[in-house]
Amino acid sequence: MNSVRIIAGEWRRRLLRFPDSPGLRPTPDRVRETLFNWLGNDLSGLSCLDLFAGSGALGFEAASRGASRVVMVDNSPSVLAALALNARMLGAGQRLEIVRSDAVRFATSTGYRFDVLFLDPPFNQGWIERLEPDLPAILAADGVLYVEAERALQACGDWRTARQGRAGKVFYHLMRRGDADGAE
C-alpha cells in the first residue's frame, strides 16, 4: 500500500493508505499546501466534490479543514475500499460520502451543486473536455474549480484560471468564473 499524509486541520499528520491503481497520482504535499492556501485553509460550511478521488488526499484534506460535506467519487473497487477504510479510521462520519460511479455519470445525475470541485482525472484521456459541459450543473454560481492536468489550461467552460502552478509534469489550476489568468 502507498500512503500520503493529511497536512492540516482536524486530522493533521494522519496517514492515508491507498492501493496502486492505473493513472492514480496523489497530489503532492507542496501542491496541496498551495491549493489550500489559495482556498483560505478554513473550509467551514463548504461542500466539496472530489470527482476522481483516487488516494482521497484532496477530499480528506478538505474534510480535515472543516468542509461540511465532501463527496468522493471513484470507479475502482480497490480504491473505494481504501477510501472507506480511511474514512472509518478517521471517524469521518456523515460529512464524508463515498460514491462508486463513473465521473460523467455522477456529474450528470447528482442534482447537487458544490462550492469546490477537485478535478484530478487520469491524464491524456479527455476527461476534462467531457466534463466541461456539466460544470454549471455541479458547481455553485460562485463555486471554485481546482484542476490538475498534463498541460496548462486557460479556462474550463465559464471558469478561468485565477492561480496556477507546476510540479514536475503536473500543471495545477484554481479557476473561478470570469477571473483573469494568474500564476503562483
N, C-alpha and C positions, 0 to 999 in steps of 0.2 A: 504494500500500500504506500502511496505517496502522501505527503502532508503539507499543509500550509497553516500558518498562524493567523489568528484574528489580531488586528493591530491595536484597536482601541475600543472603548466602551465597556459595557457590562461583562462581556466575555473576553476582554483583552488577555492576550497571551495563551488563550485556549487553542489547542491543536485540532485541526480538521483533517480527517483521513479520507482518501478517495482512491479509487482504482485507476489503473491505466485504461484509457479509452481513446479511440481514434479521434484526432482533432482537439483533444482536451488540452488547453494551455491555461493553467491557473494565472490569474492576474497577479504579477509580482508585487511584493510588499511596497516598493517605492512608488509604483503606479497607483496602487490602491490608496496610499497615503496622499498622493497628489489629488486623486479624484475626490476623496472625502474632504480635503481642504477646499477644493472648488465648491463642493456641495454645502459646506458650512459645518461639517463634523456632527452636529446635533440634528438628527433626522426625526425628532419627536413629532408624532402626528402624521407623518407622511406614509403613503402607500407606495411600495416598490415592487417592480416585476423584474425578476432575473430570468430572462427568456431562454437562455441556453445555460442553465445553472452549472453544469459540469462539477467542478470541485465545491461549488457553493460559496466560494470566497467572497464574492460581491454581495450576495443575498444575506449571508450570515453576518458580514461586516455591517450591512445596513441595519439589520435587526439589533445587533450589539450596540449600535449608536442611536437606538431609540425609535426606529421606524415602527409605526403601529401595526402595519400589515406588510408582510413580504410573501410574495408568491414566487416559488422556484419551479421552473418548468424544464423538463428534460425528457428524452425518449428512451434512454438506455436503462434497462433493468438494474445493472450493477451500479450505475451512477445513482439511480433513485434509491437503492438500498443503502448506499453510503450516506446520502443526504438525510434519509430518515434516521439512521443510526446517529449521525452527528446532531440532528435536531433533538433526539431523546437525551443524548449525553449532555447537551447544553441546557435542557429543560426549557426549550423554546415555546412550548405551549401553543395556544391558539393564534398567536400573531404570525406564525410561520406556516405556510401551506405548501405542500409538495405535490406537484401535478405531473402525471405521465401523459405527455402529449407531444405531437409534432408542433413546432413553433408557429407555423402559419395557421394550422387548425385551431390552436389556442387563441391566437390573435384575432381570428375571425369569429370566434364564438364566445369570448369571455363576457362581453357586455359590461365590463367594469373598466373604469379609466383610472390610470395610475399617475402619481406625481413624479415618479422617477422610473425610467426604463433602462435596465442594464442590457445591452445588446452586444454579446461577445460570441458570435457564431463561429463554427469551423470556417477557416479561410478558403477562398477560391471555390466556393460552391454556390454563390449567388444569393445567399440568404438575405443580405441587407436589401438588395433590389426587390426580392419577393415580398419582404415585409413592409417596405416603404409605403405602399398604398394603405396599409392597415394602421399606420401610426396615429392618425387623428382619432380613430375609434378606441385606441388603448391608452393614449396619453391625455391627461387633463389639458385644458387650453393653455395653462401656464406650466405644464409639465416639462421636465428636462430629460434629455436622451443622452446616455453615455454609450459610445460605440467604440469597439476595438476592431480594427480592420488591417488588411495586408497592405493598404495604401492610404495616403492622406485623403480625407474627404472634406469637401467644402460645405456640403449640405446633404440632408436626407429628408426628402419631402419638404415640408414647410420649416423644418428645423435647420438652423445654420450653425456652423461651428463657431462657438464662442471662445473655447480654450482647446488647445491641443498639445500633444507631445509625442515623443517617440522613445521606445525602449527596445533596442535591438531591431527585430523585424516587425514589431508591433507598433502601429500608429493608434493613438487613443485620442478621443474627442469628447468634449462636453458640448452638447448642442442645445440651443434654445430657439424658440420660434422668433425668426426675424433678426437675431443678433448677427453682428458682423464677425468675420473671421479674426481669430487671435491666436497667439502662441504662448506657450508656457515657457 
